[in-house]
Each structure stands twice: as structure tokens, then as C-alpha cells.
Amino acid sequence: MAKTISILGCGWLGLPLGQHLVQHGYHVKGSTTTPEKLDTLAEADIEPYLIELAPGVSGKVVSDFFRADVLFLNIPPGRWRPDVEAHFGAQMDAVIKELHYSSIGFVVFASSTSVYEDMNGVVVEADAGKPRPWSLSGRALLDAECRLQADTHFDTTILRLAGLYGHGRHPGRFLAGRKDLDNGGAPVNLVHRDDVIAIAAQVITDEVRGAVFNVCADVHPMRKTFYRQAARHLGLEPPTFASDEATSYKIVSNEQVKKRLGYQFQHPDPATHAP
């Protein structure tokens, strides 16, 4: 069993994951780019580090942060950067360079289902890059996955996360008040933070190496119905849709993570609006 876990990116997802791992007996190191959050990490019994990733890896005792058994790599690309592919690639290069000089032998990478293009059908893990994602952030993530998987200095498992919700991130706010949206009949791909944490922790604890998993809820409600109900649930103005058609969509299959890990989702249906 791995003893020390380093989490690069202790925010909305990384911090509660770190707390979960601490409660299960792990020594957890966590990074933040915000000095004010160092105390928050320490209060959660997570050893805090202030680390910046661009253009390289910089911060106090970076080498000590990478002195661990497992790295949970949780740094999403800047979606709105015009140079997101080059910038995120440079960040990955910096992390991989540090990994080569570290004791870490296992990396768990929090990727995204944006690596799949809309194929108007079900997508499974083997469908990534077929065709290549149209979004720059999706391309950046897919390239990062390939870089990590190709490196022989460590093993990598990829968690492709669907749209995240829960614990203050309520889907009712995502489209509230917007007008005449298209693609109203498209299925929704979401996952609750509780399930992401449980799956990530199981992958780490069981050392499930060299795997790729879609992490998405079982149920895929219709976009129009779901977001209107979710907005009303919060007392917000529901969005309107110009079309009930599903013109561009994907249904992300979670069968692999359920089959290999024996996992049952705590929040199988996003329409229940779990907090």
C-alpha cells in the first residue's frame, strides 16, 4: 500500500480528496498557487506547498513535494487561453521532468470527457481522439494523456471526468436565464464530486495502474428537461430552448469503471440534484 500521496492542485476537488485520504491513513501533500490557502490545507492535516507550474515548476522545496509514492495530477488547462495547447503542454513537460527525479511510481491524472468529440452516440474509452477533439482544451488534455502514458518512468491511470457538480457547484446555475439554446434533446453527462473522490481513492488504494476510466453518472437526462428543472430547483430563471432536437451529443459510457472496480455510483442520476 502506498503511504504518501501528493496532490498537485488542492482546490474544489483536490482538497476533499486529500481529506478523504488522510482519514484513511495516508500522508498527503497538497499544492496550491494561493498563499492564503496554505493554512486551509494545514488545518485539513494536508502538508501544504505553494507551487507554480508555468513556465516550469517553482516553489519552496518542490523536490520534497515530489517525494511521494503517488501523484494525483489535478491541473485543468486554461480553457480560455488562445495558447492553451502550448501552455498546458509546457506545464506537463515541467511535471514530467520533476517526476523523473522523484520517487513517484504511479500517477493518477484527472482528465476530462472533453477528449471525446460529439459522435451522436455512446463513447467508450477507446474512442478518444476519433476524431480529434475540436476544443483546444480537449486537445490539450488528450495530448497530456498521451505524454503521461508513454513515459516509462512511472505508471499512469487516467480518469476522464464528466461535468462536475455537487457541494456548491449546482447544475441549476450552469444555464439559468439563457435564451433560445439549441440541442435541447441532447443527453447530459455529469458526475457528482462524491463519486469522483470515491473512484480516485479506490484507484490509489488498489493501485489500479495503466488504466483509463470514464467517470460519469449512470443516467443521462435530456438537456432541456434537466437544466430547466435544475434552475427551478434553485429558484432561478430556467433557460429556454429553441429546439428539442439532439443535433450534437455524446453519451459517455461508465461501464468500464463499474466492471473493473466493481463500483456502484452514489449519485447515479444527476436529476436528483444531490447537494
VMD Tcl script that draws the C-alpha trace (Angstrom):
set ca {
  {0.00 0.00 0.00}
  {1.27 3.45 -0.95}
  {1.97 5.62 2.08}
  {2.39 9.17 0.75}
  {0.15 10.86 -1.81}
  {0.96 14.21 -3.40}
  {-1.98 16.13 -4.88}
  {-0.97 18.75 -7.42}
  {-3.96 21.08 -7.33}
  {-5.81 21.13 -4.00}
  {-8.92 23.08 -4.90}
  {-12.60 22.17 -5.10}
  {-11.77 18.54 -5.95}
  {-8.23 18.02 -4.69}
  {-8.80 19.29 -1.15}
  {-11.69 16.94 -0.23}
  {-9.84 14.07 -1.92}
  {-6.87 14.85 0.30}
  {-9.09 14.95 3.38}
  {-10.59 11.58 2.42}
  {-7.13 10.03 2.03}
  {-5.92 11.49 5.33}
  {-8.91 9.92 7.06}
  {-7.86 6.57 5.59}
  {-4.35 6.76 6.99}
  {-2.34 8.31 4.19}
  {0.23 11.07 4.49}
  {-0.98 13.68 2.00}
  {0.94 16.57 0.49}
  {-1.09 19.22 -1.32}
  {-0.20 22.12 -3.58}
  {-1.88 25.46 -4.12}
  {-1.00 28.59 -6.06}
  {-2.66 30.81 -3.45}
  {-0.69 31.65 -0.28}
  {-3.91 32.22 1.68}
  {-4.90 28.58 1.15}
  {-1.82 27.15 2.83}
  {-3.45 27.39 6.24}
  {-6.58 25.69 4.90}
  {-4.52 22.72 3.77}
  {-2.65 22.54 7.07}
  {-5.91 22.63 9.03}
  {-7.02 19.59 7.00}
  {-3.82 17.74 8.02}
  {-2.50 18.06 4.48}
  {1.14 19.09 4.24}
  {0.92 22.38 2.28}
  {3.08 23.52 -0.62}
  {2.97 26.70 -2.68}
  {3.76 25.61 -6.23}
  {3.52 27.36 -9.61}
  {3.68 25.43 -12.86}
  {4.49 27.96 -15.56}
  {6.91 28.19 -17.24}
  {8.45 25.42 -15.09}
  {7.76 24.06 -11.64}
  {8.69 26.59 -8.98}
  {8.07 26.92 -5.29}
  {9.51 26.15 -1.89}
  {11.07 22.67 -1.66}
  {9.46 21.38 -4.85}
  {11.63 18.26 -4.70}
  {10.11 17.42 -1.31}
  {6.57 17.70 -2.72}
  {7.51 15.10 -5.32}
  {8.93 12.79 -2.65}
  {5.92 10.50 -2.53}
  {4.52 7.20 -3.77}
  {1.62 8.52 -5.85}
  {0.86 11.81 -7.62}
  {-2.75 12.85 -8.18}
  {-2.37 15.32 -11.05}
  {-5.29 17.74 -10.99}
  {-4.44 20.79 -13.09}
  {-7.03 21.57 -15.77}
  {-5.93 23.53 -18.83}
  {-6.90 27.20 -19.05}
  {-9.90 26.83 -21.34}
  {-9.94 30.46 -22.45}
  {-6.23 30.78 -23.27}
  {-5.62 31.03 -27.04}
  {-2.32 29.21 -26.45}
  {-3.82 26.56 -24.19}
  {-2.24 23.62 -26.02}
  {1.28 25.03 -25.86}
  {0.86 26.34 -22.31}
  {-0.60 23.12 -20.91}
  {1.99 21.09 -22.79}
  {4.75 23.13 -21.14}
  {3.16 22.54 -17.75}
  {3.05 18.79 -18.40}
  {6.67 18.80 -19.52}
  {7.64 20.53 -16.27}
  {5.74 18.00 -14.16}
  {7.15 15.03 -16.06}
  {10.69 16.39 -15.63}
  {10.16 16.54 -11.86}
  {8.70 13.03 -11.87}
  {11.88 11.70 -13.50}
  {13.87 12.85 -10.46}
  {11.29 11.73 -7.91}
  {10.32 8.57 -6.04}
  {6.81 8.62 -7.56}
  {5.98 5.49 -9.50}
  {2.26 5.98 -10.04}
  {0.37 8.98 -11.47}
  {-3.39 9.39 -11.46}
  {-4.38 12.09 -13.94}
  {-7.71 13.93 -13.70}
  {-8.61 14.39 -17.35}
  {-12.00 15.12 -18.92}
  {-14.59 13.66 -21.26}
  {-13.87 16.67 -23.48}
  {-11.28 14.40 -25.13}
  {-14.26 12.88 -26.99}
  {-15.84 14.65 -29.91}
  {-19.63 14.56 -30.20}
  {-20.33 11.36 -32.12}
  {-24.14 11.28 -31.69}
  {-23.89 8.01 -29.82}
  {-22.18 6.18 -26.98}
  {-18.47 6.79 -26.45}
  {-16.12 4.41 -24.64}
  {-12.52 4.81 -23.54}
  {-11.07 3.65 -26.87}
  {-12.92 6.41 -28.75}
  {-10.72 9.28 -27.51}
  {-9.24 11.18 -30.42}
  {-11.55 9.57 -33.00}
  {-11.92 12.21 -34.30}
  {-9.55 14.64 -32.60}
  {-11.41 16.98 -30.20}
  {-12.46 20.31 -31.67}
  {-11.92 22.23 -28.44}
  {-8.41 23.43 -27.64}
  {-8.71 22.28 -24.02}
  {-9.82 18.83 -25.15}
  {-6.80 18.58 -27.43}
  {-4.51 19.75 -24.65}
  {-5.85 17.08 -22.29}
  {-5.60 14.31 -24.87}
  {-2.00 15.27 -25.63}
  {-1.23 15.31 -21.89}
  {-2.72 11.83 -21.51}
  {-0.52 10.54 -24.31}
  {2.62 12.10 -22.83}
  {1.99 10.59 -19.43}
  {1.05 7.15 -20.74}
  {4.10 6.99 -23.00}
  {6.57 7.70 -20.19}
  {8.22 4.59 -18.77}
  {9.47 6.23 -15.55}
  {6.05 5.78 -13.91}
  {2.66 4.14 -14.43}
  {-0.35 6.29 -15.26}
  {-4.08 5.83 -14.81}
  {-6.42 8.31 -16.50}
  {-9.74 9.40 -15.00}
  {-11.85 11.15 -17.66}
  {-14.30 13.19 -15.62}
  {-17.69 14.25 -16.95}
  {-19.15 17.62 -15.96}
  {-18.62 18.06 -12.23}
  {-21.33 19.04 -9.78}
  {-22.16 18.90 -6.08}
  {-21.04 20.69 -2.91}
  {-21.75 24.22 -4.06}
  {-21.43 23.54 -7.78}
  {-25.09 23.12 -8.66}
  {-26.07 22.40 -12.29}
  {-29.08 24.71 -11.91}
  {-26.71 27.66 -12.25}
  {-24.98 26.42 -15.40}
  {-27.56 27.67 -17.93}
  {-30.01 29.68 -15.79}
  {-31.61 32.60 -17.60}
  {-30.13 31.83 -21.02}
  {-32.43 32.08 -24.04}
  {-33.09 30.15 -27.23}
  {-30.46 27.49 -26.68}
  {-30.10 24.72 -29.23}
  {-29.58 20.99 -28.83}
  {-32.36 20.68 -26.24}
  {-32.78 16.95 -26.77}
  {-29.11 16.08 -26.18}
  {-28.24 13.81 -23.23}
  {-26.31 15.29 -20.29}
  {-23.03 13.83 -19.00}
  {-22.37 14.77 -15.37}
  {-20.76 13.26 -12.27}
  {-21.01 14.15 -8.59}
  {-17.83 15.04 -6.71}
  {-18.52 12.29 -4.16}
  {-18.22 9.66 -6.88}
  {-15.03 11.15 -8.30}
  {-13.40 11.10 -4.86}
  {-14.52 7.53 -4.17}
  {-13.24 6.27 -7.53}
  {-9.93 8.16 -7.29}
  {-9.37 6.83 -3.77}
  {-10.10 3.26 -4.88}
  {-7.70 3.55 -7.83}
  {-4.98 4.77 -5.46}
  {-5.66 2.26 -2.68}
  {-5.91 -0.73 -5.03}
  {-3.05 0.57 -7.21}
  {-5.04 0.21 -10.42}
  {-2.23 1.11 -12.79}
  {-2.22 1.64 -16.53}
  {-5.99 2.04 -16.81}
  {-8.30 4.57 -18.44}
  {-11.77 5.15 -16.94}
  {-14.71 7.31 -17.88}
  {-16.15 8.75 -14.66}
  {-19.75 9.70 -15.44}
  {-23.12 9.09 -13.81}
  {-25.31 6.21 -14.98}
  {-28.22 8.35 -16.14}
  {-28.10 10.90 -18.97}
  {-31.19 13.12 -18.73}
  {-32.31 15.29 -21.63}
  {-30.56 18.67 -21.65}
  {-33.75 20.75 -21.97}
  {-35.64 18.97 -19.21}
  {-32.69 18.67 -16.86}
  {-31.44 22.27 -16.90}
  {-34.92 23.76 -16.66}
  {-35.75 21.61 -13.64}
  {-32.34 22.27 -12.07}
  {-32.78 26.05 -12.37}
  {-36.28 25.92 -10.87}
  {-34.91 23.84 -8.01}
  {-32.75 26.84 -7.04}
  {-35.45 29.42 -7.68}
  {-33.61 30.70 -10.75}
  {-34.99 31.63 -14.16}
  {-34.96 28.47 -16.26}
  {-33.28 28.56 -19.67}
  {-35.30 28.38 -22.86}
  {-34.52 26.16 -25.81}
  {-35.19 26.91 -29.44}
  {-35.07 23.25 -30.41}
  {-35.96 19.90 -28.87}
  {-33.61 18.12 -31.26}
  {-30.37 16.39 -30.29}
  {-28.17 17.69 -33.07}
  {-24.76 17.15 -31.46}
  {-24.10 14.95 -28.47}
  {-22.32 12.03 -26.88}
  {-23.33 9.53 -24.20}
  {-20.32 8.76 -22.04}
  {-20.26 5.10 -21.00}
  {-19.15 4.29 -17.45}
  {-19.31 0.52 -17.91}
  {-15.54 0.06 -17.69}
  {-15.12 1.68 -14.27}
  {-18.10 -0.27 -12.90}
  {-16.86 -3.55 -14.33}
  {-13.20 -3.31 -13.37}
  {-13.58 -1.62 -9.96}
  {-16.96 -3.13 -9.10}
  {-18.06 0.42 -8.40}
  {-21.67 1.49 -7.86}
  {-22.34 5.21 -8.21}
  {-23.55 7.02 -5.11}
  {-25.34 9.57 -7.31}
  {-26.38 7.62 -10.41}
  {-28.90 10.21 -11.64}
  {-27.94 13.93 -11.77}
  {-31.64 14.81 -11.97}
  {-31.95 14.10 -8.24}
  {-29.99 17.37 -7.70}
  {-27.88 16.00 -4.88}
  {-26.13 18.83 -2.98}
}
mol new
graphics top color blue
foreach p $ca { graphics top sphere $p radius 0.5 }
foreach p [lrange $ca 0 end-1] q [lrange $ca 1 end] { graphics top cylinder $p $q radius 0.2 }
display resetview
